[in-house]
């Protein structure tokens, strides 16, 4: 029996990442580099078997892909049951992860910016803080999503201006409770 301990693979071809499950009784999570199903299960307080059962697209628990969206079953507690931003990803319009060079995500003209959260959110605000500014007061709003209250995912399609250089972050809220992601360095020549 597999234990889900193999590290997430980087997809080689565009169609290699299985689609997310059609139904998710829980929250959606985007697989990150160095994730294993065991690590993901431990993080959310569920078993590898529960994750596999909620994700019929996972044929082999030892094979998951960076950027793959999986379902974490309902009842999966978050650490201290906090509302948190789990991931902030930058994707092509086809849904493929954008490359990172020297720690900066290499943006194209049109980019999907997707945040995943421990719970469904009512609003998500995506910001760019230009490089050289050290305070969030100069951050520029680049998009807002009001996602359905079913999944913990919000995303925007960002028309990225040429010469963009800065740090992107998302602030998501459930009523008056908000959470902010880490800032991710981005660049577009």
VOBA-170645 format. One record per residue (C-alpha): z, x, y. Coordinates in steps of 0.1 Angstrom, whole numbers, plus 5000, padded with zeros to 4 digits. Each point is the difference from the previous one (the first is absolute). Layout:
<nodes>
ZXY;...
</nodes>
This chain:
<nodes>
500050005000;499150135034;502750065026;497949995032;500950365009;496550135008;499450075037;497649785019;496450124998;497750045029;496949784994;496850194994;497649725006;500249695022;500349744973;502650194980;503049835016;500849664983;500349715023;503549855007;501249724977;498749665010;503549865001;503250185010;503449854997;501650275021;498750265024;496950215001;500550385000;497350265006;500350304977;500650335018;499450364989;502650134975;501049644991;500449914963;500849654987;503450144991;500750115036;498749675014;502149804975;503250205008;499349965037;499949624997;502649954973;497649874973;498750144968;496650164993;499449714975;500749745028;497450175022;497550024972;500549634992;499449905036;496950215002;497449914973;497550245017;502250304988;498550074966;501950334994;503450045017;499450375002;496949955022;500449875036;498150115030;500950105036;499149705022;500349754971;501849685010;502549884973;502449714998;503850065000;501549694983;502249765018;503750074999;499350375004;502750105025;499250255026;502450295008;503049825016;497749705002;498750135033;496849895016;497950315000;496450135006;499050144966;496650155009;497550035029;496550084987;496650075016;497049874981;496249985004;498649655004;499350024962;503750054994;500050374991;502650245013;498950225029;500350384996;502950205015;499250355014;502850235013;502449704999;497849775021;498249694986;496350045009;499049665015;496549855001;498649755026;501549704982;503250034980;502249764981;503750085008;502249844973;503849985000;502049894970;503649875002;502949924978;499649635010;497449775015;499850055038;499349755027;498550255025;498850364997;499250215031;497950324996;500450275027;498450335009;502150265018;497750255016;500650374992;501950175027;502349715007;503550014986;501149655008;498949674986;499749855035;496550145001;499049864966;496949775001;499849684980;496950034977;500449684981;502249714989;500049824966;501749674993;499750014962;500749714976;503649994990;499250064964;499550374997;501650305017;496750135013;498550005035;496850175011;497650035029;496450125004;500250275027;497050095022;501050375005;498950165033;498350344997;502450285009;503149814987;502950234992;503649894996;502549844977;499749644986;502949794990;500749634992;502949785010;500349694979;502449715004;501449714981;501349775027;502350235021;500450274973;497550295005;499250334982;497950305012;498050234978;499850375002;497450135024;496850144984;497850255018;496449885004;496850155015;496549895007;497550255014;
</nodes>
